[in-house]
């Protein structure tokens, strides 16, 4: 898919002009255009340069991606100031994703267990936050997780995922004021619980079944308590919750070891089911319907990862330096933000994308529009 950097995205990217020198600005426009308009497996430096009609060479675009003379933090802060600052309500999600790679000499790469495939994969692991409120999905911040044995090689101070999670949440809360913060059971650590509670934030997560709770003056695991509860104690879930997985629930206000007083909600698919899901929150005033609705929003960050991998080249980079990988991902997040938010303020975009919301369909529509306009104006030259 051939494209010109100035045809479609020039005005939308104008907010970031001050982050770059004149040559960098041209490379920046080319790279973002390539991420949005390039075909599948064509969103790396070589293909973006090859598909550009603006004369960008692969070597110069590669130098742009590796250059430290432009600040990814400046670009990120500008992006968040435009689309995220002052947002309230909604949900803030914390999660991580693995980008599988195959090169053996990549800085910061390692073996990570991928729960989606049930196996260990070689690649990069990134922790990130996302704000969503049903209408908007805004990626906030991210950081690469580098294992302790590889941290010195990359010149980075080693941080656990819990430390990274806290830092990313703290930064995100400078921009948004969510009604709840959600994360899966892996991040259910005292460090995050205490931080969010101290900030007055409601948090909701799935509890591991071996967590200890106080039950009749003794500490029992959640799964042990579940077996002690009679089936008749469960209530049928109201249809207003609109959840097709669970039909029965039970709310308990209990004390969890190393956490304190929480509301524990047991969810089961059938009244006689032997399996269950347990959700916990520090906000004991929430009812089951609210807890489920908030926690369901965690799926938005999974959709975000999928969209970026399938349509915006999140894992298609072909660079070995970790800093260059981070720069590529910053530009991917910006491309996603443009398609989901910034483009709404453009008359041209709103006309082209009327009624379209999914990233895949948006990219297809923009490619079709770009191709049509290139065919109509074959003699047009970039300014």
MIZA-88027 format. One record per residue (C-alpha): x, y, z. Coordinates in Angstrom, 3 decimals. Layout:
% residues N
SITE X Y Z
...
***
This chain:
% residues 383
SITE 0.000 0.000 0.000
SITE 1.780 3.168 -1.188
SITE 1.059 6.415 0.640
SITE 2.072 10.041 0.943
SITE 2.682 11.318 4.456
SITE 0.933 14.663 3.875
SITE -2.265 13.432 2.208
SITE -4.181 12.152 5.196
SITE -2.508 12.731 8.570
SITE -0.746 16.067 8.194
SITE -3.293 18.235 10.003
SITE -4.104 15.643 12.664
SITE -0.426 15.309 13.597
SITE 0.068 19.071 13.739
SITE -0.210 19.062 17.536
SITE 3.161 17.280 17.709
SITE 5.104 19.577 15.377
SITE 7.012 21.171 18.237
SITE 8.445 17.823 19.367
SITE 10.648 17.457 16.265
SITE 13.145 19.198 14.028
SITE 12.116 19.662 10.388
SITE 13.765 16.413 9.143
SITE 12.454 14.482 12.166
SITE 8.971 15.858 11.513
SITE 8.953 14.379 8.020
SITE 10.134 11.002 9.346
SITE 7.534 11.134 12.109
SITE 4.707 11.731 9.630
SITE 5.996 8.956 7.393
SITE 6.229 6.468 10.249
SITE 2.743 7.146 11.633
SITE 1.274 7.003 8.108
SITE 3.021 3.669 7.557
SITE 1.626 2.203 10.770
SITE -1.911 3.244 9.828
SITE -1.879 2.583 6.075
SITE 0.683 -0.200 5.664
SITE -0.452 -3.758 4.960
SITE -0.071 -6.636 7.374
SITE 3.596 -7.488 7.990
SITE 4.552 -4.193 6.292
SITE 4.840 -1.973 9.364
SITE 8.583 -2.223 9.963
SITE 11.177 0.384 8.979
SITE 12.074 -1.225 5.653
SITE 8.496 -1.587 4.421
SITE 7.330 1.800 5.727
SITE 10.199 3.448 3.855
SITE 9.573 1.332 0.747
SITE 5.864 2.160 0.650
SITE 6.329 5.893 1.126
SITE 6.038 8.086 -1.965
SITE 7.861 10.903 -0.174
SITE 11.359 9.610 -0.741
SITE 12.108 8.474 2.802
SITE 15.110 6.116 2.757
SITE 15.266 3.089 4.992
SITE 18.527 4.185 6.613
SITE 17.276 7.682 7.478
SITE 14.004 6.323 8.873
SITE 15.977 3.781 10.876
SITE 18.170 6.539 12.307
SITE 15.032 8.435 13.277
SITE 13.750 5.420 15.217
SITE 17.075 5.006 17.038
SITE 17.734 8.704 17.588
SITE 17.800 10.080 21.122
SITE 17.545 13.659 19.891
SITE 13.751 13.542 20.069
SITE 11.983 12.712 23.315
SITE 9.423 9.930 23.508
SITE 8.313 11.358 26.848
SITE 7.613 14.718 25.266
SITE 5.500 13.035 22.597
SITE 3.686 10.932 25.193
SITE 3.033 13.878 27.503
SITE 1.677 15.921 24.584
SITE -0.597 13.046 23.530
SITE -1.947 12.540 27.044
SITE -2.435 16.261 27.639
SITE -4.605 16.429 24.511
SITE -6.751 13.297 24.897
SITE -6.627 12.255 28.562
SITE -6.171 15.175 30.942
SITE -9.228 15.827 33.072
SITE -11.110 12.657 32.098
SITE -13.283 11.416 34.944
SITE -15.457 8.387 35.497
SITE -14.793 5.176 33.631
SITE -12.205 2.561 34.492
SITE -8.412 2.471 34.590
SITE -6.990 -0.948 33.643
SITE -3.534 -2.346 34.370
SITE -2.205 -5.337 32.435
SITE 0.751 -6.616 30.454
SITE 1.269 -8.242 27.082
SITE 3.966 -10.352 25.444
SITE 5.288 -9.561 21.985
SITE 6.765 -12.757 20.607
SITE 9.957 -12.400 18.559
SITE 12.458 -14.806 17.026
SITE 15.815 -13.018 16.957
SITE 18.316 -14.247 19.549
SITE 20.324 -11.005 19.911
SITE 17.677 -8.532 20.983
SITE 18.381 -6.255 23.910
SITE 15.992 -6.792 26.832
SITE 14.226 -9.810 25.315
SITE 13.675 -12.942 27.391
SITE 11.563 -16.012 27.987
SITE 8.103 -15.270 29.365
SITE 5.150 -17.495 30.129
SITE 2.209 -16.676 27.870
SITE -1.017 -17.650 29.638
SITE -2.987 -17.344 26.390
SITE -0.996 -20.155 24.756
SITE 0.095 -22.000 27.871
SITE 3.770 -21.978 26.905
SITE 6.936 -19.946 27.297
SITE 7.764 -17.620 24.426
SITE 10.789 -15.523 23.524
SITE 10.171 -11.834 23.191
SITE 9.308 -8.658 25.079
SITE 6.936 -8.109 27.966
SITE 5.301 -4.692 28.330
SITE 3.192 -3.434 31.247
SITE 0.649 -0.730 30.441
SITE -2.432 1.172 31.539
SITE -5.580 2.042 29.606
SITE -8.493 4.348 30.415
SITE -11.943 3.446 29.090
SITE -15.460 4.680 29.731
SITE -17.498 2.785 27.170
SITE -17.103 5.468 24.503
SITE -13.357 6.137 24.675
SITE -10.324 3.867 24.984
SITE -7.140 5.812 25.725
SITE -3.776 4.063 26.189
SITE -2.011 5.991 28.929
SITE 1.485 4.762 29.599
SITE 3.655 1.664 29.301
SITE 7.094 0.331 30.185
SITE 9.124 -2.742 29.234
SITE 9.631 -5.372 31.910
SITE 13.261 -6.501 31.823
SITE 14.303 -9.437 33.981
SITE 16.879 -8.839 36.703
SITE 19.600 -10.789 34.885
SITE 19.144 -8.605 31.775
SITE 18.646 -5.211 33.445
SITE 22.352 -4.376 33.754
SITE 22.927 -5.169 30.071
SITE 20.270 -2.660 29.043
SITE 21.441 -0.003 31.485
SITE 18.126 -0.066 33.335
SITE 17.401 -0.304 37.033
SITE 15.546 -3.549 37.711
SITE 11.930 -3.163 38.807
SITE 9.415 -5.852 39.629
SITE 6.128 -5.844 37.754
SITE 4.431 -4.675 40.941
SITE 6.784 -1.680 41.176
SITE 6.193 -0.939 37.507
SITE 2.449 -1.276 37.964
SITE 2.447 1.205 40.817
SITE 4.536 3.727 38.873
SITE 2.334 3.448 35.781
SITE -0.842 3.834 37.844
SITE 0.610 6.822 39.683
SITE 1.462 8.501 36.378
SITE -1.918 7.656 34.871
SITE -3.760 9.153 37.835
SITE -2.143 12.509 37.041
SITE -4.328 12.612 33.935
SITE -7.547 10.715 34.698
SITE -9.894 10.280 37.659
SITE -11.457 6.830 37.212
SITE -14.340 5.444 39.194
SITE -12.430 2.170 39.592
SITE -9.028 0.619 38.883
SITE -9.123 -2.984 37.630
SITE -6.464 -5.632 37.094
SITE -6.271 -9.422 36.995
SITE -5.295 -11.667 39.899
SITE -1.584 -11.620 38.999
SITE -1.352 -7.954 40.064
SITE -3.301 -8.550 43.264
SITE -0.408 -7.608 45.556
SITE -0.373 -5.731 48.855
SITE 1.873 -3.060 47.327
SITE -0.764 -2.107 44.743
SITE -3.693 -2.516 47.147
SITE -2.120 -0.181 49.703
SITE -1.129 2.412 47.112
SITE -4.585 2.634 45.521
SITE -6.392 2.618 48.870
SITE -4.129 5.415 50.136
SITE -5.114 7.432 47.056
SITE -8.803 6.897 47.794
SITE -9.219 4.765 44.671
SITE -11.699 1.927 44.327
SITE -9.935 -1.186 43.059
SITE -11.421 -4.449 41.801
SITE -9.609 -7.640 40.934
SITE -10.116 -11.367 40.682
SITE -8.867 -13.103 43.834
SITE -6.645 -16.152 43.765
SITE -8.482 -19.046 45.370
SITE -5.667 -19.727 47.857
SITE -5.885 -16.280 49.467
SITE -6.621 -16.391 53.174
SITE -9.753 -14.813 54.617
SITE -11.074 -14.715 58.161
SITE -13.889 -17.207 58.618
SITE -15.338 -17.945 62.061
SITE -12.176 -16.936 63.931
SITE -9.753 -18.811 61.697
SITE -7.903 -18.188 58.472
SITE -9.154 -20.262 55.568
SITE -8.446 -20.202 51.855
SITE -11.173 -18.784 49.639
SITE -11.681 -22.165 47.982
SITE -12.165 -23.770 51.418
SITE -14.776 -21.199 52.387
SITE -16.589 -21.736 49.083
SITE -17.076 -25.411 49.943
SITE -18.569 -24.503 53.323
SITE -21.258 -22.227 51.894
SITE -24.631 -23.912 51.229
SITE -25.940 -23.643 47.671
SITE -29.159 -22.044 48.887
SITE -27.162 -19.012 50.029
SITE -26.514 -18.023 46.422
SITE -28.873 -15.636 44.642
SITE -29.751 -15.473 40.977
SITE -28.080 -12.619 39.122
SITE -30.443 -9.927 37.899
SITE -30.639 -9.737 34.103
SITE -29.681 -6.058 34.286
SITE -26.061 -7.108 34.799
SITE -26.028 -8.365 31.206
SITE -23.434 -11.026 31.907
SITE -23.906 -14.295 30.063
SITE -21.237 -16.250 31.941
SITE -22.488 -16.087 35.522
SITE -26.001 -16.761 36.790
SITE -25.544 -16.956 40.570
SITE -23.734 -14.828 43.126
SITE -23.032 -14.369 46.827
SITE -21.708 -11.220 48.494
SITE -19.600 -11.337 51.660
SITE -17.893 -8.578 53.601
SITE -14.826 -10.171 55.105
SITE -11.253 -9.541 56.248
SITE -8.528 -10.731 53.888
SITE -5.073 -11.386 55.253
SITE -2.567 -8.610 54.485
SITE -5.304 -6.641 52.730
SITE -7.974 -5.734 55.296
SITE -11.739 -5.479 54.990
SITE -13.025 -6.143 51.477
SITE -16.183 -7.202 49.713
SITE -15.835 -10.695 48.278
SITE -18.256 -11.754 45.563
SITE -18.548 -15.397 44.564
SITE -19.788 -15.940 41.013
SITE -20.830 -19.252 39.509
SITE -22.307 -20.301 36.186
SITE -24.776 -22.767 37.665
SITE -26.205 -23.069 41.144
SITE -24.646 -26.518 41.561
SITE -21.368 -25.686 39.824
SITE -18.205 -26.748 41.643
SITE -16.163 -24.001 40.023
SITE -16.374 -20.301 40.771
SITE -14.822 -16.898 40.218
SITE -14.118 -14.626 43.173
SITE -13.950 -10.853 42.766
SITE -12.738 -8.587 45.560
SITE -12.888 -4.825 46.051
SITE -11.937 -2.378 48.769
SITE -15.200 -0.501 48.184
SITE -17.665 -2.446 50.304
SITE -20.543 -0.188 49.193
SITE -20.529 -1.579 45.661
SITE -23.135 -4.190 44.776
SITE -22.592 -7.220 42.578
SITE -23.932 -5.522 39.470
SITE -21.506 -2.611 39.829
SITE -18.552 -4.885 40.584
SITE -19.163 -7.031 37.507
SITE -19.722 -4.050 35.230
SITE -16.489 -2.404 36.342
SITE -14.439 -5.578 36.078
SITE -15.817 -6.345 32.608
SITE -14.177 -3.137 31.392
SITE -10.802 -4.830 31.947
SITE -11.466 -6.593 28.647
SITE -10.940 -3.242 26.885
SITE -7.180 -3.442 27.436
SITE -7.111 -6.946 25.930
SITE -8.943 -5.614 22.861
SITE -6.453 -2.738 22.700
SITE -3.509 -5.161 22.621
SITE -5.205 -7.276 19.952
SITE -5.983 -4.276 17.748
SITE -2.443 -2.899 17.981
SITE -0.912 -6.276 17.160
SITE -3.255 -7.117 14.300
SITE -3.679 -3.712 12.662
SITE -0.993 -1.246 13.811
SITE 2.193 -3.307 13.770
SITE 2.823 -3.509 17.518
SITE 5.006 -6.581 17.061
SITE 6.312 -5.989 13.534
SITE 9.412 -3.967 14.429
SITE 12.756 -5.375 13.292
SITE 15.187 -3.615 15.612
SITE 17.488 -5.013 18.268
SITE 17.952 -2.071 20.640
SITE 15.367 -1.837 23.415
SITE 15.180 1.964 23.177
SITE 14.219 1.660 19.496
SITE 11.554 -0.911 20.400
SITE 10.151 1.518 22.980
SITE 10.096 4.335 20.396
SITE 8.251 2.127 17.932
SITE 5.628 1.271 20.553
SITE 5.180 4.915 21.525
SITE 4.382 5.651 17.896
SITE 1.992 2.676 17.764
SITE 0.138 4.053 20.800
SITE -0.039 7.446 19.119
SITE -1.420 5.872 15.921
SITE -4.075 4.089 17.998
SITE -4.927 7.317 19.817
SITE -5.296 9.147 16.521
SITE -7.687 6.580 15.113
SITE -9.743 6.320 18.319
SITE -9.750 9.928 19.432
SITE -7.829 12.689 17.718
SITE -9.340 11.935 14.320
SITE -12.790 12.747 15.708
SITE -11.774 16.421 15.721
SITE -10.846 16.348 12.030
SITE -13.585 17.169 9.523
SITE -11.877 14.989 6.904
SITE -11.596 11.997 9.219
SITE -15.134 12.309 10.527
SITE -16.383 12.362 6.927
SITE -14.356 9.310 5.871
SITE -15.038 7.286 9.030
SITE -18.679 8.140 9.636
SITE -20.272 5.355 11.694
SITE -17.054 3.280 11.917
SITE -15.472 2.498 15.295
SITE -13.330 -0.659 15.104
SITE -9.618 -0.227 14.403
SITE -9.507 -2.857 11.657
SITE -12.373 -1.298 9.715
SITE -10.974 2.207 10.220
SITE -7.618 1.164 8.725
SITE -9.330 -0.488 5.758
SITE -11.474 2.581 5.082
SITE -8.464 4.934 5.263
SITE -6.449 2.726 2.905
SITE -9.308 2.711 0.414
SITE -9.679 6.508 0.620
SITE -5.928 7.046 0.226
SITE -5.691 4.733 -2.772
SITE -8.674 6.401 -4.430
SITE -7.165 9.860 -4.022
SITE -3.749 8.774 -5.279
SITE -5.387 7.384 -8.429
SITE -7.354 10.609 -8.932
SITE -4.265 12.856 -8.535
SITE -1.304 10.952 -10.008
SITE 0.704 14.094 -10.776
SITE 0.464 15.618 -7.320
SITE 3.822 16.080 -5.590
SITE 4.406 16.479 -1.849
SITE 5.105 19.919 -0.539
***
